[in-house]
Amino acid sequence: MRAIELSQPELARWLPWADPMPTAEAEQAFLRDRMAAFDADEDWSYFLLEQDSGELVGGAGLHPKTHGVVEIGYWVRSDRTGRGYATTGAGALTTAAFNYLPEVERVIIRMDQGNRPSAAVPPKLGYRLDSEETVRDNVTSGHTGKGWIWSRTRHA
């Protein structure tokens, strides 16, 4: 909860779950749901921890979309951005998707075009800008209604 509180204004610009600030009960329910999905081998969410301090600095997940496609999502605490946590987490999940999920042929990372820090991550990992999407509803205050989809394929 502390990591979310420290970053809530920034997170709320991009992530619907952060606006309004989730309650402790809502976050506990979310974590139970994520653990159940992980245990059922359906969806995989992870905490990003700072190696030196052990502090929670964000989260990342690997989320099945359609047959053969998974999506990576990530967030990093506002006071820890620019230190490579999102890149390291997304890189580890990309490797895991291709090494441990034989049915996966394509991994995508999506973000709103206004979220420039998030858009800096995929090219560092060999993703290519695959397409743009128009989102009819601006979901959060930061959303422009235009998104990017970055992708990497197994045999690229």
Kinemage of the C-alpha trace (Angstrom):
@kinemage 1
@onewidth
@group {chain A} dominant
@subgroup {mainchain}
@vectorlist {calphas} color= white
{ca met a 1} P 0.000 0.000 0.000
{ca arg a 2} L 2.862 2.351 0.773
{ca ala a 3} L 4.326 1.935 -2.736
{ca ile a 4} L 0.954 2.773 -4.275
{ca glu a 5} L 0.432 5.735 -1.924
{ca leu a 6} L 3.848 7.146 -2.859
{ca ser a 7} L 2.928 6.996 -6.547
{ca gln a 8} L -0.846 7.326 -6.626
{ca pro a 9} L -1.060 10.655 -8.492
{ca glu a 10} L 1.226 9.396 -11.275
{ca leu a 11} L -0.255 5.873 -11.354
{ca ala a 12} L -3.777 7.304 -11.551
{ca arg a 13} L -2.860 9.060 -14.829
{ca trp a 14} L -2.358 5.675 -16.548
{ca leu a 15} L -3.841 2.834 -14.492
{ca pro a 16} L -7.565 2.679 -13.722
{ca trp a 17} L -6.994 0.594 -10.597
{ca ala a 18} L -5.128 3.520 -8.995
{ca asp a 19} L -7.934 6.080 -9.360
{ca pro a 20} L -9.210 6.470 -6.755
{ca met a 21} L -6.562 5.189 -4.363
{ca pro a 22} L -7.486 1.553 -3.660
{ca thr a 23} L -8.414 0.616 -0.129
{ca ala a 24} L -6.357 -1.913 1.791
{ca glu a 25} L -9.272 -4.342 1.499
{ca ala a 26} L -9.498 -3.890 -2.276
{ca glu a 27} L -5.749 -4.405 -2.622
{ca gln a 28} L -5.868 -7.560 -0.491
{ca ala a 29} L -8.694 -8.925 -2.655
{ca phe a 30} L -6.700 -8.085 -5.785
{ca leu a 31} L -3.629 -9.864 -4.417
{ca arg a 32} L -5.687 -12.946 -3.523
{ca asp a 33} L -7.104 -12.977 -7.054
{ca arg a 34} L -3.624 -12.637 -8.612
{ca met a 35} L -2.233 -15.424 -6.401
{ca ala a 36} L -5.119 -17.729 -7.362
{ca ala a 37} L -4.560 -17.013 -11.072
{ca phe a 38} L -0.827 -17.671 -10.643
{ca asp a 39} L -1.449 -20.940 -8.774
{ca ala a 40} L -3.920 -22.002 -11.494
{ca asp a 41} L -1.207 -21.258 -14.098
{ca glu a 42} L -3.526 -18.780 -15.861
{ca asp a 43} L -1.866 -15.378 -15.342
{ca trp a 44} L 1.436 -14.441 -13.730
{ca ser a 45} L 1.969 -11.311 -11.627
{ca tyr a 46} L 5.128 -10.367 -9.772
{ca phe a 47} L 6.408 -7.730 -7.390
{ca leu a 48} L 9.472 -5.756 -8.418
{ca leu a 49} L 11.781 -5.520 -5.410
{ca glu a 50} L 14.840 -3.345 -5.055
{ca gln a 51} L 17.813 -5.620 -4.565
{ca asp a 52} L 19.717 -3.524 -2.025
{ca ser a 53} L 16.828 -2.421 0.193
{ca gly a 54} L 14.266 -5.172 -0.450
{ca glu a 55} L 11.640 -2.444 -0.900
{ca leu a 56} L 8.685 -2.934 -3.228
{ca val a 57} L 9.300 -0.667 -6.216
{ca gly a 58} L 6.582 -1.855 -8.591
{ca gly a 59} L 4.916 -4.760 -10.288
{ca ala a 60} L 4.944 -6.624 -13.570
{ca gly a 61} L 2.771 -9.303 -15.073
{ca leu a 62} L 2.424 -11.684 -17.974
{ca his a 63} L -1.189 -11.842 -19.109
{ca pro a 64} L -2.570 -14.239 -21.756
{ca lys a 65} L -4.605 -12.457 -24.441
{ca thr a 66} L -5.460 -14.690 -27.396
{ca his a 67} L -4.056 -18.048 -28.426
{ca gly a 68} L -0.316 -17.659 -28.809
{ca val a 69} L -0.217 -14.052 -27.527
{ca val a 70} L 0.607 -12.752 -24.058
{ca glu a 71} L 0.815 -9.160 -22.864
{ca ile a 72} L 3.296 -7.704 -20.405
{ca gly a 73} L 2.227 -4.930 -18.073
{ca tyr a 74} L 4.351 -3.059 -15.542
{ca trp a 75} L 4.424 -0.126 -13.157
{ca val a 76} L 7.201 1.425 -11.094
{ca arg a 77} L 7.003 3.583 -7.999
{ca ser a 78} L 7.401 7.260 -8.905
{ca asp a 79} L 10.524 7.731 -6.789
{ca arg a 80} L 12.216 4.754 -8.464
{ca thr a 81} L 11.588 5.445 -12.163
{ca gly a 82} L 14.487 5.657 -14.574
{ca arg a 83} L 16.512 2.992 -12.774
{ca gly a 84} L 15.750 0.083 -15.111
{ca tyr a 85} L 13.177 -1.756 -12.992
{ca ala a 86} L 10.494 -1.846 -15.698
{ca thr a 87} L 13.036 -2.845 -18.335
{ca thr a 88} L 14.466 -5.616 -16.163
{ca gly a 89} L 11.023 -6.924 -15.209
{ca ala a 90} L 9.661 -6.829 -18.765
{ca gly a 91} L 12.858 -8.428 -20.057
{ca ala a 92} L 12.595 -11.294 -17.576
{ca leu a 93} L 8.940 -11.834 -18.485
{ca thr a 94} L 9.723 -11.788 -22.210
{ca thr a 95} L 12.369 -14.461 -21.687
{ca ala a 96} L 10.012 -16.516 -19.518
{ca ala a 97} L 7.207 -16.304 -22.082
{ca phe a 98} L 9.376 -17.703 -24.858
{ca asn a 99} L 11.299 -20.219 -22.714
{ca tyr a 100} L 8.469 -21.669 -20.614
{ca leu a 101} L 5.286 -21.175 -22.630
{ca pro a 102} L 5.768 -23.121 -25.860
{ca glu a 103} L 2.407 -22.005 -27.240
{ca val a 104} L 3.425 -18.332 -27.115
{ca glu a 105} L 4.463 -16.950 -30.492
{ca arg a 106} L 4.089 -13.246 -29.747
{ca val a 107} L 4.537 -11.000 -26.693
{ca ile a 108} L 3.014 -7.525 -26.701
{ca ile a 109} L 3.380 -4.427 -24.555
{ca arg a 110} L 0.688 -1.759 -24.843
{ca met a 111} L 0.529 1.766 -23.517
{ca asp a 112} L -1.073 5.103 -24.133
{ca gln a 113} L 0.990 7.334 -26.410
{ca gly a 114} L 1.132 9.965 -23.678
{ca asn a 115} L 3.035 7.622 -21.378
{ca arg a 116} L 6.513 8.318 -22.762
{ca pro a 117} L 8.470 6.726 -19.883
{ca ser a 118} L 6.607 3.446 -20.409
{ca ala a 119} L 7.153 3.657 -24.165
{ca ala a 120} L 10.915 3.840 -23.619
{ca val a 121} L 11.002 0.247 -22.326
{ca pro a 122} L 10.003 -1.973 -25.305
{ca pro a 123} L 12.675 -0.797 -27.785
{ca lys a 124} L 15.388 -1.545 -25.213
{ca leu a 125} L 14.204 -5.165 -25.260
{ca gly a 126} L 14.065 -5.620 -29.010
{ca tyr a 127} L 10.347 -4.970 -29.397
{ca arg a 128} L 9.161 -3.194 -32.505
{ca leu a 129} L 6.294 -0.760 -32.767
{ca asp a 130} L 3.666 -3.002 -34.306
{ca ser a 131} L 0.632 -0.786 -34.521
{ca glu a 132} L -1.356 2.079 -33.120
{ca glu a 133} L -4.774 1.751 -31.627
{ca thr a 134} L -7.534 4.216 -31.035
{ca val a 135} L -9.243 3.839 -27.714
{ca arg a 136} L -12.704 5.352 -27.825
{ca asp a 137} L -12.912 6.001 -24.109
{ca asn a 138} L -10.163 7.824 -22.271
{ca val a 139} L -9.894 5.557 -19.267
{ca thr a 140} L -7.800 7.794 -16.999
{ca ser a 141} L -6.760 11.429 -16.829
{ca gly a 142} L -3.479 10.798 -18.657
{ca his a 143} L -4.912 8.806 -21.528
{ca thr a 144} L -4.938 10.495 -24.912
{ca gly a 145} L -7.216 7.944 -26.567
{ca lys a 146} L -4.337 6.757 -28.740
{ca gly a 147} L -2.236 3.746 -27.894
{ca trp a 148} L 0.839 1.937 -29.099
{ca ile a 149} L 1.248 -1.814 -29.380
{ca trp a 150} L 4.828 -3.077 -29.321
{ca ser a 151} L 5.558 -6.720 -30.125
{ca arg a 152} L 8.236 -9.336 -30.220
{ca thr a 153} L 7.874 -12.728 -31.822
{ca arg a 154} L 9.455 -15.990 -30.864
{ca his a 155} L 11.485 -16.249 -34.069
{ca ala a 156} L 12.485 -12.590 -34.436
